[in-house]
Amino acid sequence: MTAQTEQRVRHRRKATKRRALIAGVSALGLTGAAVVTTTSLLSSAGAAAAWPTPTDSKPVSKTIPVSGTYDGKLAKFYGTGDLGGSGQEEGQDPIFELADGATLKNVIIGSPAADGVHCKGSCTLQNVWWLDVGEDAATFKGKSPSTVYTVYGGGAKNADDKVLQFNGAGKLVVTRFQVQNFGKLVRSCGNCSTQYKRSIIINDVDVTAPGKSIVGVNSNYGDTAALRKIRVHGDSGKKIKTCTRFEGNSSGKEPKELGTGPDGTACRFSASDITYQ
């Protein structure tokens, strides 16, 4: 085959693939403009989103209750007055408190951040960003084993300790999230007075050092954590622990660390699920 003939064949193959993609997207009822957006999303899958620029700045002196859907339109909310704390003191009130089934989206939480966001039951946090985590970024407090907490997109910076604190029952799913300069990305409460079996899924997440651990679970209560497509940045020495197993308790004592890494039971992942960049 001559070089000119081979070039024509390659062109036909590309054109065929392009027509097949457009035909498939058109079958979903999308227009030409949507085709461009869809193909762009396909090509950028797995890439960390840029941190957003706030569109407004709103002081919050009293916890904002959320039922249904609250769209912050990427305004920055920060605590003032009684919500003006940004340290690790336990028992702080949150900036937002979500009722069972509520959704909080397109929100930037600045500093002081108080205790971030509380979910009283199933909830969705979509495109929520924490610039300077206070006590915790978000705390999940549902009591039913069927409760599902979804964190999709967004990110958190500068957490001295925990980012996502899992105190309640049910399942926590974290997808397309990013975290920088943190203690623990997700922690199943190690010494809450009421303990539950908790399930955690962390998928397609960017982790940037420094940090201590990605997830901590209580193996004695049957907790599980599955990690998929985790990208760790700036940690060539692999100092950030992946999945740490603890012996939890309900007495308030400091839980005992049992081990770290995949074990096929509590910590469910393989070496290929974690990449270092």
JOPE-V319591 format. One record per run of one state. SS is the DSSP state (@ for helix, = for strand, . for the rest). FROM is the first residue (numbers start at 1). TO is the last residue. Records with the same first field share a line. If there is no record, write none. Layout:
BEGIN
SS->FROM-TO + FROM-TO
END
This chain:
BEGIN
.->1-2 + 28-31 + 45-56 + 61-63 + 67-68 + 80-80 + 84-95 + 99-101 + 110-116 + 120-122 + 131-137 + 141-147 + 153-154 + 158-161 + 167-169 + 176-177 + 181-183 + 189-197 + 209-212 + 222-223 + 234-240 + 248-255 + 261-266 + 269-270 + 277-277
@->3-27 + 32-44 + 81-83 + 219-221 + 271-273
=->57-60 + 64-66 + 69-79 + 96-98 + 102-109 + 117-119 + 123-130 + 138-140 + 148-152 + 155-157 + 162-166 + 170-175 + 178-180 + 184-188 + 198-208 + 213-218 + 224-233 + 241-247 + 256-260 + 267-268 + 274-276
END
